[in-house]
Amino acid sequence: MKSPPDEFQQRLPKKNSKANVARNSFIYFALGLVLMLVISYESINYKSYDKSNIDIGSLNLEEENEEEIPIIDLKLPPPPPPPPAVAT
């Protein structure tokens, strides 16, 4: 069983003072977050098609579907008359 570290072991200098991972931790976190967001976005928007069910020869791209929109004549009620003028 290991004993808990005493105060002397905590005061020892680091082996390499330049190897401080904590100073770049926000950059690593931000890059990981962006990477996960991109992977999530791409996986949600990923579309796949069954290639055996697609028949390109049956598509007619020149024919347009034109739908006639009926013109409706709206009968709006006339606006209310203006209020009577008050003479002062």
mmCIF file as gemmi writes it, N, C-alpha and C atoms, coordinates in Angstrom:
data_model
loop_
_atom_site.group_PDB
_atom_site.id
_atom_site.type_symbol
_atom_site.label_atom_id
_atom_site.label_alt_id
_atom_site.label_comp_id
_atom_site.label_asym_id
_atom_site.label_entity_id
_atom_site.label_seq_id
_atom_site.pdbx_PDB_ins_code
_atom_site.Cartn_x
_atom_site.Cartn_y
_atom_site.Cartn_z
_atom_site.occupancy
_atom_site.B_iso_or_equiv
_atom_site.pdbx_formal_charge
_atom_site.auth_seq_id
_atom_site.auth_asym_id
_atom_site.pdbx_PDB_model_num
ATOM 1 N N . MET Axp A 1 ? 0.832 -1.17 0 1 0 ? 1 A 1
ATOM 2 C CA . MET Axp A 1 ? 0 0 0 1 0 ? 1 A 1
ATOM 3 C C . MET Axp A 1 ? 0.879 1.237 0 1 0 ? 1 A 1
ATOM 4 N N . LYS Axp A 2 ? 0.514 2.202 -0.857 1 0 ? 2 A 1
ATOM 5 C CA . LYS Axp A 2 ? 1.307 3.415 -0.935 1 0 ? 2 A 1
ATOM 6 C C . LYS Axp A 2 ? 0.835 4.395 0.131 1 0 ? 2 A 1
ATOM 7 N N . SER Axp A 3 ? 1.767 5.132 0.64 1 0 ? 3 A 1
ATOM 8 C CA . SER Axp A 3 ? 1.417 6.157 1.614 1 0 ? 3 A 1
ATOM 9 C C . SER Axp A 3 ? 1.097 7.44 0.851 1 0 ? 3 A 1
ATOM 10 N N . PRO Axp A 4 ? 0.247 8.282 1.407 1 0 ? 4 A 1
ATOM 11 C CA . PRO Axp A 4 ? -0.074 9.529 0.719 1 0 ? 4 A 1
ATOM 12 C C . PRO Axp A 4 ? 1.171 10.406 0.617 1 0 ? 4 A 1
ATOM 13 N N . PRO Axp A 5 ? 1.261 11.22 -0.396 1 0 ? 5 A 1
ATOM 14 C CA . PRO Axp A 5 ? 2.463 12.051 -0.556 1 0 ? 5 A 1
ATOM 15 C C . PRO Axp A 5 ? 2.583 13.053 0.577 1 0 ? 5 A 1
ATOM 16 N N . ASP Axp A 6 ? 3.767 13.192 1.067 1 0 ? 6 A 1
ATOM 17 C CA . ASP Axp A 6 ? 3.968 14.156 2.141 1 0 ? 6 A 1
ATOM 18 C C . ASP Axp A 6 ? 4.331 15.511 1.546 1 0 ? 6 A 1
ATOM 19 N N . GLU Axp A 7 ? 4.512 16.49 2.393 1 0 ? 7 A 1
ATOM 20 C CA . GLU Axp A 7 ? 4.769 17.85 1.94 1 0 ? 7 A 1
ATOM 21 C C . GLU Axp A 7 ? 6.084 17.958 1.18 1 0 ? 7 A 1
ATOM 22 N N . PHE Axp A 8 ? 7.062 17.148 1.53 1 0 ? 8 A 1
ATOM 23 C CA . PHE Axp A 8 ? 8.359 17.221 0.876 1 0 ? 8 A 1
ATOM 24 C C . PHE Axp A 8 ? 8.266 16.821 -0.594 1 0 ? 8 A 1
ATOM 25 N N . GLN Axp A 9 ? 7.458 15.797 -0.895 1 0 ? 9 A 1
ATOM 26 C CA . GLN Axp A 9 ? 7.332 15.333 -2.274 1 0 ? 9 A 1
ATOM 27 C C . GLN Axp A 9 ? 6.575 16.352 -3.131 1 0 ? 9 A 1
ATOM 28 N N . GLN Axp A 10 ? 5.688 17.114 -2.543 1 0 ? 10 A 1
ATOM 29 C CA . GLN Axp A 10 ? 4.939 18.1 -3.309 1 0 ? 10 A 1
ATOM 30 C C . GLN Axp A 10 ? 5.794 19.309 -3.67 1 0 ? 10 A 1
ATOM 31 N N . ARG Axp A 11 ? 6.852 19.568 -2.938 1 0 ? 11 A 1
ATOM 32 C CA . ARG Axp A 11 ? 7.702 20.723 -3.186 1 0 ? 11 A 1
ATOM 33 C C . ARG Axp A 11 ? 8.823 20.443 -4.187 1 0 ? 11 A 1
ATOM 34 N N . LEU Axp A 12 ? 8.944 19.235 -4.646 1 0 ? 12 A 1
ATOM 35 C CA . LEU Axp A 12 ? 10.01 18.914 -5.586 1 0 ? 12 A 1
ATOM 36 C C . LEU Axp A 12 ? 9.798 19.654 -6.896 1 0 ? 12 A 1
ATOM 37 N N . PRO Axp A 13 ? 10.88 20.145 -7.496 1 0 ? 13 A 1
ATOM 38 C CA . PRO Axp A 13 ? 10.715 20.847 -8.775 1 0 ? 13 A 1
ATOM 39 C C . PRO Axp A 13 ? 10.333 19.856 -9.879 1 0 ? 13 A 1
ATOM 40 N N . LYS Axp A 14 ? 9.736 20.406 -10.924 1 0 ? 14 A 1
ATOM 41 C CA . LYS Axp A 14 ? 9.34 19.576 -12.059 1 0 ? 14 A 1
ATOM 42 C C . LYS Axp A 14 ? 10.591 19.133 -12.813 1 0 ? 14 A 1
ATOM 43 N N . LYS Axp A 15 ? 10.454 18.017 -13.534 1 0 ? 15 A 1
ATOM 44 C CA . LYS Axp A 15 ? 11.583 17.532 -14.321 1 0 ? 15 A 1
ATOM 45 C C . LYS Axp A 15 ? 11.87 18.487 -15.481 1 0 ? 15 A 1
ATOM 46 N N . ASN Axp A 16 ? 10.82 18.995 -16.112 1 0 ? 16 A 1
ATOM 47 C CA . ASN Axp A 16 ? 10.99 19.923 -17.211 1 0 ? 16 A 1
ATOM 48 C C . ASN Axp A 16 ? 9.986 21.058 -17.001 1 0 ? 16 A 1
ATOM 49 N N . SER Axp A 17 ? 10.492 22.238 -16.726 1 0 ? 17 A 1
ATOM 50 C CA . SER Axp A 17 ? 9.594 23.355 -16.419 1 0 ? 17 A 1
ATOM 51 C C . SER Axp A 17 ? 8.851 23.85 -17.659 1 0 ? 17 A 1
ATOM 52 N N . LYS Axp A 18 ? 9.352 23.543 -18.866 1 0 ? 18 A 1
ATOM 53 C CA . LYS Axp A 18 ? 8.684 23.988 -20.093 1 0 ? 18 A 1
ATOM 54 C C . LYS Axp A 18 ? 7.516 23.083 -20.473 1 0 ? 18 A 1
ATOM 55 N N . ALA Axp A 19 ? 7.456 21.893 -19.92 1 0 ? 19 A 1
ATOM 56 C CA . ALA Axp A 19 ? 6.397 20.942 -20.261 1 0 ? 19 A 1
ATOM 57 C C . ALA Axp A 19 ? 5.186 21.19 -19.375 1 0 ? 19 A 1
ATOM 58 N N . ASN Axp A 20 ? 4.482 22.27 -19.641 1 0 ? 20 A 1
ATOM 59 C CA . ASN Axp A 20 ? 3.295 22.615 -18.869 1 0 ? 20 A 1
ATOM 60 C C . ASN Axp A 20 ? 2.078 22.443 -19.774 1 0 ? 20 A 1
ATOM 61 N N . VAL Axp A 21 ? 1.377 21.365 -19.592 1 0 ? 21 A 1
ATOM 62 C CA . VAL Axp A 21 ? 0.221 21.059 -20.438 1 0 ? 21 A 1
ATOM 63 C C . VAL Axp A 21 ? -0.961 21.95 -20.083 1 0 ? 21 A 1
ATOM 64 N N . ALA Axp A 22 ? -1.026 22.435 -18.874 1 0 ? 22 A 1
ATOM 65 C CA . ALA Axp A 22 ? -2.166 23.23 -18.42 1 0 ? 22 A 1
ATOM 66 C C . ALA Axp A 22 ? -2.271 24.559 -19.152 1 0 ? 22 A 1
ATOM 67 N N . ARG Axp A 23 ? -1.181 25.098 -19.659 1 0 ? 23 A 1
ATOM 68 C CA . ARG Axp A 23 ? -1.267 26.401 -20.32 1 0 ? 23 A 1
ATOM 69 C C . ARG Axp A 23 ? -1.993 26.312 -21.651 1 0 ? 23 A 1
ATOM 70 N N . ASN Axp A 24 ? -2.024 25.168 -22.291 1 0 ? 24 A 1
ATOM 71 C CA . ASN Axp A 24 ? -2.711 24.99 -23.573 1 0 ? 24 A 1
ATOM 72 C C . ASN Axp A 24 ? -3.999 24.188 -23.437 1 0 ? 24 A 1
ATOM 73 N N . SER Axp A 25 ? -4.46 23.989 -22.232 1 0 ? 25 A 1
ATOM 74 C CA . SER Axp A 25 ? -5.626 23.122 -22.049 1 0 ? 25 A 1
ATOM 75 C C . SER Axp A 25 ? -6.876 23.707 -22.701 1 0 ? 25 A 1
ATOM 76 N N . PHE Axp A 26 ? -7.036 25.03 -22.702 1 0 ? 26 A 1
ATOM 77 C CA . PHE Axp A 26 ? -8.212 25.632 -23.331 1 0 ? 26 A 1
ATOM 78 C C . PHE Axp A 26 ? -8.198 25.401 -24.842 1 0 ? 26 A 1
ATOM 79 N N . ILE Axp A 27 ? -7.021 25.47 -25.444 1 0 ? 27 A 1
ATOM 80 C CA . ILE Axp A 27 ? -6.914 25.236 -26.886 1 0 ? 27 A 1
ATOM 81 C C . ILE Axp A 27 ? -7.29 23.788 -27.216 1 0 ? 27 A 1
ATOM 82 N N . TYR Axp A 28 ? -6.81 22.849 -26.409 1 0 ? 28 A 1
ATOM 83 C CA . TYR Axp A 28 ? -7.155 21.44 -26.628 1 0 ? 28 A 1
ATOM 84 C C . TYR Axp A 28 ? -8.657 21.216 -26.452 1 0 ? 28 A 1
ATOM 85 N N . PHE Axp A 29 ? -9.232 21.861 -25.448 1 0 ? 29 A 1
ATOM 86 C CA . PHE Axp A 29 ? -10.671 21.727 -25.21 1 0 ? 29 A 1
ATOM 87 C C . PHE Axp A 29 ? -11.461 22.303 -26.381 1 0 ? 29 A 1
ATOM 88 N N . ALA Axp A 30 ? -11.074 23.487 -26.862 1 0 ? 30 A 1
ATOM 89 C CA . ALA Axp A 30 ? -11.787 24.128 -27.969 1 0 ? 30 A 1
ATOM 90 C C . ALA Axp A 30 ? -11.671 23.301 -29.255 1 0 ? 30 A 1
ATOM 91 N N . LEU Axp A 31 ? -10.49 22.778 -29.534 1 0 ? 31 A 1
ATOM 92 C CA . LEU Axp A 31 ? -10.324 21.943 -30.727 1 0 ? 31 A 1
ATOM 93 C C . LEU Axp A 31 ? -11.16 20.67 -30.638 1 0 ? 31 A 1
ATOM 94 N N . GLY Axp A 32 ? -11.191 20.056 -29.472 1 0 ? 32 A 1
ATOM 95 C CA . GLY Axp A 32 ? -12.012 18.861 -29.29 1 0 ? 32 A 1
ATOM 96 C C . GLY Axp A 32 ? -13.49 19.157 -29.446 1 0 ? 32 A 1
ATOM 97 N N . LEU Axp A 33 ? -13.921 20.31 -28.917 1 0 ? 33 A 1
ATOM 98 C CA . LEU Axp A 33 ? -15.32 20.698 -29.03 1 0 ? 33 A 1
ATOM 99 C C . LEU Axp A 33 ? -15.7 20.962 -30.486 1 0 ? 33 A 1
ATOM 100 N N . VAL Axp A 34 ? -14.852 21.664 -31.2 1 0 ? 34 A 1
ATOM 101 C CA . VAL Axp A 34 ? -15.123 21.935 -32.621 1 0 ? 34 A 1
ATOM 102 C C . VAL Axp A 34 ? -15.156 20.633 -33.412 1 0 ? 34 A 1
ATOM 103 N N . LEU Axp A 35 ? -14.224 19.74 -33.131 1 0 ? 35 A 1
ATOM 104 C CA . LEU Axp A 35 ? -14.187 18.458 -33.839 1 0 ? 35 A 1
ATOM 105 C C . LEU Axp A 35 ? -15.466 17.663 -33.585 1 0 ? 35 A 1
ATOM 106 N N . MET Axp A 36 ? -15.926 17.618 -32.35 1 0 ? 36 A 1
ATOM 107 C CA . MET Axp A 36 ? -17.151 16.86 -32.036 1 0 ? 36 A 1
ATOM 108 C C . MET Axp A 36 ? -18.375 17.52 -32.672 1 0 ? 36 A 1
ATOM 109 N N . LEU Axp A 37 ? -18.414 18.86 -32.72 1 0 ? 37 A 1
ATOM 110 C CA . LEU Axp A 37 ? -19.535 19.542 -33.353 1 0 ? 37 A 1
ATOM 111 C C . LEU Axp A 37 ? -19.568 19.266 -34.856 1 0 ? 37 A 1
ATOM 112 N N . VAL Axp A 38 ? -18.412 19.261 -35.498 1 0 ? 38 A 1
ATOM 113 C CA . VAL Axp A 38 ? -18.363 18.979 -36.936 1 0 ? 38 A 1
ATOM 114 C C . VAL Axp A 38 ? -18.785 17.539 -37.207 1 0 ? 38 A 1
ATOM 115 N N . ILE Axp A 39 ? -18.313 16.612 -36.408 1 0 ? 39 A 1
ATOM 116 C CA . ILE Axp A 39 ? -18.693 15.206 -36.59 1 0 ? 39 A 1
ATOM 117 C C . ILE Axp A 39 ? -20.19 15.03 -36.367 1 0 ? 39 A 1
ATOM 118 N N . SER Axp A 40 ? -20.746 15.681 -35.344 1 0 ? 40 A 1
ATOM 119 C CA . SER Axp A 40 ? -22.182 15.581 -35.079 1 0 ? 40 A 1
ATOM 120 C C . SER Axp A 40 ? -22.995 16.183 -36.219 1 0 ? 40 A 1
ATOM 121 N N . TYR Axp A 41 ? -22.592 17.353 -36.692 1 0 ? 41 A 1
ATOM 122 C CA . TYR Axp A 41 ? -23.309 18.02 -37.772 1 0 ? 41 A 1
ATOM 123 C C . TYR Axp A 41 ? -23.296 17.177 -39.044 1 0 ? 41 A 1
ATOM 124 N N . GLU Axp A 42 ? -22.134 16.658 -39.385 1 0 ? 42 A 1
ATOM 125 C CA . GLU Axp A 42 ? -22.03 15.844 -40.595 1 0 ? 42 A 1
ATOM 126 C C . GLU Axp A 42 ? -22.803 14.537 -40.466 1 0 ? 42 A 1
ATOM 127 N N . SER Axp A 43 ? -22.824 13.938 -39.291 1 0 ? 43 A 1
ATOM 128 C CA . SER Axp A 43 ? -23.553 12.678 -39.132 1 0 ? 43 A 1
ATOM 129 C C . SER Axp A 43 ? -25.059 12.901 -39.189 1 0 ? 43 A 1
ATOM 130 N N . ILE Axp A 44 ? -25.53 14.056 -38.725 1 0 ? 44 A 1
ATOM 131 C CA . ILE Axp A 44 ? -26.965 14.344 -38.794 1 0 ? 44 A 1
ATOM 132 C C . ILE Axp A 44 ? -27.383 14.608 -40.236 1 0 ? 44 A 1
ATOM 133 N N . ASN Axp A 45 ? -26.565 15.307 -40.987 1 0 ? 45 A 1
ATOM 134 C CA . ASN Axp A 45 ? -26.914 15.676 -42.362 1 0 ? 45 A 1
ATOM 135 C C . ASN Axp A 45 ? -26.469 14.667 -43.4 1 0 ? 45 A 1
ATOM 136 N N . TYR Axp A 46 ? -25.95 13.537 -43.004 1 0 ? 46 A 1
ATOM 137 C CA . TYR Axp A 46 ? -25.49 12.519 -43.94 1 0 ? 46 A 1
ATOM 138 C C . TYR Axp A 46 ? -26.686 11.861 -44.61 1 0 ? 46 A 1
ATOM 139 N N . LYS Axp A 47 ? -26.64 11.799 -45.922 1 0 ? 47 A 1
ATOM 140 C CA . LYS Axp A 47 ? -27.72 11.161 -46.677 1 0 ? 47 A 1
ATOM 141 C C . LYS Axp A 47 ? -27.141 9.999 -47.457 1 0 ? 47 A 1
ATOM 142 N N . SER Axp A 48 ? -27.849 8.902 -47.434 1 0 ? 48 A 1
ATOM 143 C CA . SER Axp A 48 ? -27.431 7.763 -48.233 1 0 ? 48 A 1
ATOM 144 C C . SER Axp A 48 ? -28.637 7.277 -49.04 1 0 ? 48 A 1
ATOM 145 N N . TYR Axp A 49 ? -28.366 6.781 -50.204 1 0 ? 49 A 1
ATOM 146 C CA . TYR Axp A 49 ? -29.411 6.315 -51.106 1 0 ? 49 A 1
ATOM 147 C C . TYR Axp A 49 ? -29.109 4.879 -51.503 1 0 ? 49 A 1
ATOM 148 N N . ASP Axp A 50 ? -30.182 4.118 -51.691 1 0 ? 50 A 1
ATOM 149 C CA . ASP Axp A 50 ? -30.024 2.749 -52.158 1 0 ? 50 A 1
ATOM 150 C C . ASP Axp A 50 ? -29.805 2.793 -53.658 1 0 ? 50 A 1
ATOM 151 N N . LYS Axp A 51 ? -28.632 2.426 -54.099 1 0 ? 51 A 1
ATOM 152 C CA . LYS Axp A 51 ? -28.261 2.575 -55.505 1 0 ? 51 A 1
ATOM 153 C C . LYS Axp A 51 ? -29.029 1.633 -56.426 1 0 ? 51 A 1
ATOM 154 N N . SER Axp A 52 ? -29.565 0.542 -55.928 1 0 ? 52 A 1
ATOM 155 C CA . SER Axp A 52 ? -30.279 -0.384 -56.798 1 0 ? 52 A 1
ATOM 156 C C . SER Axp A 52 ? -31.67 0.131 -57.149 1 0 ? 52 A 1
ATOM 157 N N . ASN Axp A 53 ? -32.242 1.034 -56.351 1 0 ? 53 A 1
ATOM 158 C CA . ASN Axp A 53 ? -33.592 1.53 -56.608 1 0 ? 53 A 1
ATOM 159 C C . ASN Axp A 53 ? -33.611 2.772 -57.499 1 0 ? 53 A 1
ATOM 160 N N . ILE Axp A 54 ? -32.468 3.307 -57.86 1 0 ? 54 A 1
ATOM 161 C CA . ILE Axp A 54 ? -32.415 4.518 -58.677 1 0 ? 54 A 1
ATOM 162 C C . ILE Axp A 54 ? -32.348 4.119 -60.148 1 0 ? 54 A 1
ATOM 163 N N . ASP Axp A 55 ? -33.305 4.618 -60.93 1 0 ? 55 A 1
ATOM 164 C CA . ASP Axp A 55 ? -33.318 4.382 -62.371 1 0 ? 55 A 1
ATOM 165 C C . ASP Axp A 55 ? -33.229 5.733 -63.058 1 0 ? 55 A 1
ATOM 166 N N . ILE Axp A 56 ? -32.052 6.086 -63.536 1 0 ? 56 A 1
ATOM 167 C CA . ILE Axp A 56 ? -31.835 7.4 -64.119 1 0 ? 56 A 1
ATOM 168 C C . ILE Axp A 56 ? -32.568 7.543 -65.444 1 0 ? 56 A 1
ATOM 169 N N . GLY Axp A 57 ? -32.793 6.461 -66.162 1 0 ? 57 A 1
ATOM 170 C CA . GLY Axp A 57 ? -33.467 6.527 -67.46 1 0 ? 57 A 1
ATOM 171 C C . GLY Axp A 57 ? -34.923 6.942 -67.358 1 0 ? 57 A 1
ATOM 172 N N . SER Axp A 58 ? -35.564 6.734 -66.24 1 0 ? 58 A 1
ATOM 173 C CA . SER Axp A 58 ? -36.981 7.072 -66.113 1 0 ? 58 A 1
ATOM 174 C C . SER Axp A 58 ? -37.206 8.52 -65.706 1 0 ? 58 A 1
ATOM 175 N N . LEU Axp A 59 ? -36.159 9.278 -65.421 1 0 ? 59 A 1
ATOM 176 C CA . LEU Axp A 59 ? -36.317 10.677 -65.041 1 0 ? 59 A 1
ATOM 177 C C . LEU Axp A 59 ? -36.531 11.53 -66.276 1 0 ? 59 A 1
ATOM 178 N N . ASN Axp A 60 ? -37.5 12.394 -66.205 1 0 ? 60 A 1
ATOM 179 C CA . ASN Axp A 60 ? -37.747 13.348 -67.281 1 0 ? 60 A 1
ATOM 180 C C . ASN Axp A 60 ? -37.587 14.731 -66.675 1 0 ? 60 A 1
ATOM 181 N N . LEU Axp A 61 ? -36.416 15.322 -66.879 1 0 ? 61 A 1
ATOM 182 C CA . LEU Axp A 61 ? -36.122 16.594 -66.249 1 0 ? 61 A 1
ATOM 183 C C . LEU Axp A 61 ? -36.639 17.781 -67.048 1 0 ? 61 A 1
ATOM 184 N N . GLU Axp A 62 ? -37.013 17.573 -68.29 1 0 ? 62 A 1
ATOM 185 C CA . GLU Axp A 62 ? -37.499 18.681 -69.113 1 0 ? 62 A 1
ATOM 186 C C . GLU Axp A 62 ? -38.954 19.015 -68.818 1 0 ? 62 A 1
ATOM 187 N N . GLU Axp A 63 ? -39.697 18.084 -68.319 1 0 ? 63 A 1
ATOM 188 C CA . GLU Axp A 63 ? -41.105 18.316 -68.042 1 0 ? 63 A 1
ATOM 189 C C . GLU Axp A 63 ? -41.243 19.035 -66.7 1 0 ? 63 A 1
ATOM 190 N N . GLU Axp A 64 ? -41.905 20.172 -66.738 1 0 ? 64 A 1
ATOM 191 C CA . GLU Axp A 64 ? -42.114 20.931 -65.511 1 0 ? 64 A 1
ATOM 192 C C . GLU Axp A 64 ? -43.556 20.757 -65.063 1 0 ? 64 A 1
ATOM 193 N N . ASN Axp A 65 ? -43.726 20.68 -63.791 1 0 ? 65 A 1
ATOM 194 C CA . ASN Axp A 65 ? -45.07 20.604 -63.232 1 0 ? 65 A 1
ATOM 195 C C . ASN Axp A 65 ? -45.569 22.022 -63 1 0 ? 65 A 1
ATOM 196 N N . GLU Axp A 66 ? -46.52 22.432 -63.81 1 0 ? 66 A 1
ATOM 197 C CA . GLU Axp A 66 ? -47.097 23.765 -63.661 1 0 ? 66 A 1
ATOM 198 C C . GLU Axp A 66 ? -48.466 23.61 -63.03 1 0 ? 66 A 1
ATOM 199 N N . GLU Axp A 67 ? -48.632 24.281 -61.936 1 0 ? 67 A 1
ATOM 200 C CA . GLU Axp A 67 ? -49.899 24.209 -61.215 1 0 ? 67 A 1
ATOM 201 C C . GLU Axp A 67 ? -50.599 25.549 -61.354 1 0 ? 67 A 1
ATOM 202 N N . GLU Axp A 68 ? -51.854 25.5 -61.771 1 0 ? 68 A 1
ATOM 203 C CA . GLU Axp A 68 ? -52.609 26.741 -61.906 1 0 ? 68 A 1
ATOM 204 C C . GLU Axp A 68 ? -53.148 27.144 -60.54 1 0 ? 68 A 1
ATOM 205 N N . ILE Axp A 69 ? -52.867 28.38 -60.207 1 0 ? 69 A 1
ATOM 206 C CA . ILE Axp A 69 ? -53.345 28.91 -58.936 1 0 ? 69 A 1
ATOM 207 C C . ILE Axp A 69 ? -54.593 29.735 -59.231 1 0 ? 69 A 1
ATOM 208 N N . PRO Axp A 70 ? -55.722 29.358 -58.638 1 0 ? 70 A 1
ATOM 209 C CA . PRO Axp A 70 ? -56.95 30.11 -58.918 1 0 ? 70 A 1
ATOM 210 C C . PRO Axp A 70 ? -56.875 31.519 -58.317 1 0 ? 70 A 1
ATOM 211 N N . ILE Axp A 71 ? -57.409 32.48 -59.072 1 0 ? 71 A 1
ATOM 212 C CA . ILE Axp A 71 ? -57.433 33.861 -58.61 1 0 ? 71 A 1
ATOM 213 C C . ILE Axp A 71 ? -58.71 34.058 -57.811 1 0 ? 71 A 1
ATOM 214 N N . ILE Axp A 72 ? -58.554 34.473 -56.607 1 0 ? 72 A 1
ATOM 215 C CA . ILE Axp A 72 ? -59.695 34.654 -55.705 1 0 ? 72 A 1
ATOM 216 C C . ILE Axp A 72 ? -59.94 36.151 -55.552 1 0 ? 72 A 1
ATOM 217 N N . ASP Axp A 73 ? -61.184 36.574 -55.782 1 0 ? 73 A 1
ATOM 218 C CA . ASP Axp A 73 ? -61.538 37.978 -55.625 1 0 ? 73 A 1
ATOM 219 C C . ASP Axp A 73 ? -62.043 38.176 -54.196 1 0 ? 73 A 1
ATOM 220 N N . LEU Axp A 74 ? -61.238 38.843 -53.408 1 0 ? 74 A 1
ATOM 221 C CA . LEU Axp A 74 ? -61.625 39.101 -52.023 1 0 ? 74 A 1
ATOM 222 C C . LEU Axp A 74 ? -62.469 40.365 -51.961 1 0 ? 74 A 1
ATOM 223 N N . LYS Axp A 75 ? -63.599 40.274 -51.308 1 0 ? 75 A 1
ATOM 224 C CA . LYS Axp A 75 ? -64.459 41.441 -51.143 1 0 ? 75 A 1
ATOM 225 C C . LYS Axp A 75 ? -64.259 41.957 -49.725 1 0 ? 75 A 1
ATOM 226 N N . LEU Axp A 76 ? -63.475 43.006 -49.647 1 0 ? 76 A 1
ATOM 227 C CA . LEU Axp A 76 ? -63.196 43.603 -48.35 1 0 ? 76 A 1
ATOM 228 C C . LEU Axp A 76 ? -64.289 44.595 -48.002 1 0 ? 76 A 1
ATOM 229 N N . PRO Axp A 77 ? -64.676 44.684 -46.744 1 0 ? 77 A 1
ATOM 230 C CA . PRO Axp A 77 ? -65.691 45.673 -46.373 1 0 ? 77 A 1
ATOM 231 C C . PRO Axp A 77 ? -65.102 47.08 -46.486 1 0 ? 77 A 1
ATOM 232 N N . PRO Axp A 78 ? -65.957 48.069 -46.768 1 0 ? 78 A 1
ATOM 233 C CA . PRO Axp A 78 ? -65.437 49.434 -46.902 1 0 ? 78 A 1
ATOM 234 C C . PRO Axp A 78 ? -64.923 49.93 -45.549 1 0 ? 78 A 1
ATOM 235 N N . PRO Axp A 79 ? -63.97 50.84 -45.568 1 0 ? 79 A 1
ATOM 236 C CA . PRO Axp A 79 ? -63.456 51.34 -44.301 1 0 ? 79 A 1
ATOM 237 C C . PRO Axp A 79 ? -64.51 52.147 -43.556 1 0 ? 79 A 1
ATOM 238 N N . PRO Axp A 80 ? -64.417 52.226 -42.246 1 0 ? 80 A 1
ATOM 239 C CA . PRO Axp A 80 ? -65.421 52.98 -41.486 1 0 ? 80 A 1
ATOM 240 C C . PRO Axp A 80 ? -65.32 54.473 -41.811 1 0 ? 80 A 1
ATOM 241 N N . PRO Axp A 81 ? -66.433 55.179 -41.681 1 0 ? 81 A 1
ATOM 242 C CA . PRO Axp A 81 ? -66.39 56.614 -41.993 1 0 ? 81 A 1
ATOM 243 C C . PRO Axp A 81 ? -65.535 57.346 -40.96 1 0 ? 81 A 1
ATOM 244 N N . PRO Axp A 82 ? -64.955 58.449 -41.358 1 0 ? 82 A 1
ATOM 245 C CA . PRO Axp A 82 ? -64.13 59.208 -40.399 1 0 ? 82 A 1
ATOM 246 C C . PRO Axp A 82 ? -64.985 59.772 -39.278 1 0 ? 82 A 1
ATOM 247 N N . PRO Axp A 83 ? -64.397 59.968 -38.114 1 0 ? 83 A 1
ATOM 248 C CA . PRO Axp A 83 ? -65.182 60.521 -37.009 1 0 ? 83 A 1
ATOM 249 C C . PRO Axp A 83 ? -65.596 61.961 -37.314 1 0 ? 83 A 1
ATOM 250 N N . PRO Axp A 84 ? -66.694 62.388 -36.753 1 0 ? 84 A 1
ATOM 251 C CA . PRO Axp A 84 ? -67.152 63.751 -37.031 1 0 ? 84 A 1
ATOM 252 C C . PRO Axp A 84 ? -66.158 64.786 -36.476 1 0 ? 84 A 1
ATOM 253 N N . ALA Axp A 85 ? -66.017 65.872 -37.179 1 0 ? 85 A 1
ATOM 254 C CA . ALA Axp A 85 ? -65.09 66.925 -36.749 1 0 ? 85 A 1
ATOM 255 C C . ALA Axp A 85 ? -65.683 67.653 -35.579 1 0 ? 85 A 1
ATOM 256 N N . VAL Axp A 86 ? -64.862 67.956 -34.612 1 0 ? 86 A 1
ATOM 257 C CA . VAL Axp A 86 ? -65.305 68.675 -33.41 1 0 ? 86 A 1
ATOM 258 C C . VAL Axp A 86 ? -64.903 70.108 -33.585 1 0 ? 86 A 1
ATOM 259 N N . ALA Axp A 87 ? -65.874 71.034 -33.528 1 0 ? 87 A 1
ATOM 260 C CA . ALA Axp A 87 ? -65.593 72.454 -33.672 1 0 ? 87 A 1
ATOM 261 C C . ALA Axp A 87 ? -65.262 73.018 -32.31 1 0 ? 87 A 1
ATOM 262 N N . THR Axp A 88 ? -64.193 73.76 -32.252 1 0 ? 88 A 1
ATOM 263 C CA . THR Axp A 88 ? -63.841 74.38 -30.964 1 0 ? 88 A 1
ATOM 264 C C . THR Axp A 88 ? -63.963 75.881 -31.012 1 0 ? 88 A 1
